[in-house]
Amino acid sequence: MSRIVGPLLFALVFALTRIPGLLPPNFSAAYAFAFCAGVFFRGAMAWALPMGTLALTDAFLTAYYAFKLGYDVVSGPALLALGFNYVAYATLIGLGQCFKPHASLLKLIGGGLIGAVLFYLITNTASWWFNPFGHPEYTRTLQGWLRALTLGASGWPPTWEFFRNTLLSSGLFTALFSVAARLTAPAESPAEKEPVPAAEEPAETPEPEAGTRSA
């Protein structure tokens, strides 16, 4: 993949998938994008591009929901919940860096699914423990934690439905991003494919035999 064009194309595709109403709730390319950035991008780009794209698109989404739909998405609790999302995204990038770009597609999809599980556990556990929106069901007990992971708060869709969509979208987009990364990767030149010959060691000068004199 081109060092610049490929990652930017990935970021553009991801940004387009965040258009409101385009995908079902929690059916997002964000989890796969963060994971695959860790797998296929190198250096600072592996962190800066996905986190920067997420921040930029989140800013547009915040403005859309706040000013067009009138939702309260800029309060302290909402920003706290958003902050834990970024902790989870950073975890996915770090997880992706544990995988090699040439790993099998099945292994990469498995990594993407593990990332989806981690995202779900991190964000829902944080929501249960800190309870930024004051859900009375989220008591700091094992029962309250299980409630946060399965049924969620009253008046909202069950969190297990979000988890299902998270898994499905992560597996699908991880596969798509991985295949695209390999198809757009630059082919090796013949010179790169040839093995580099080992450097020849200088021949040792034979030592004079015992009992002989040099001229």
Secondary structure by P-SEA (a helix, b strand, c coil): ccccaaaaaaaaaaaaaaccccccccccaaaaaaaaaacccccccccaaaaaaaaaaaaaaaaaaacccccccccaaaaaaaaaaaaaaaaaaaaaaaccccccaaaaaaaaaaaaaaaaaaaaaaaaaccccccccccccaaaaaaaacccccccccaaaaaaaaaaaaaaaaaaaaaaaaaaccccccccccccccccccccccccccccccc
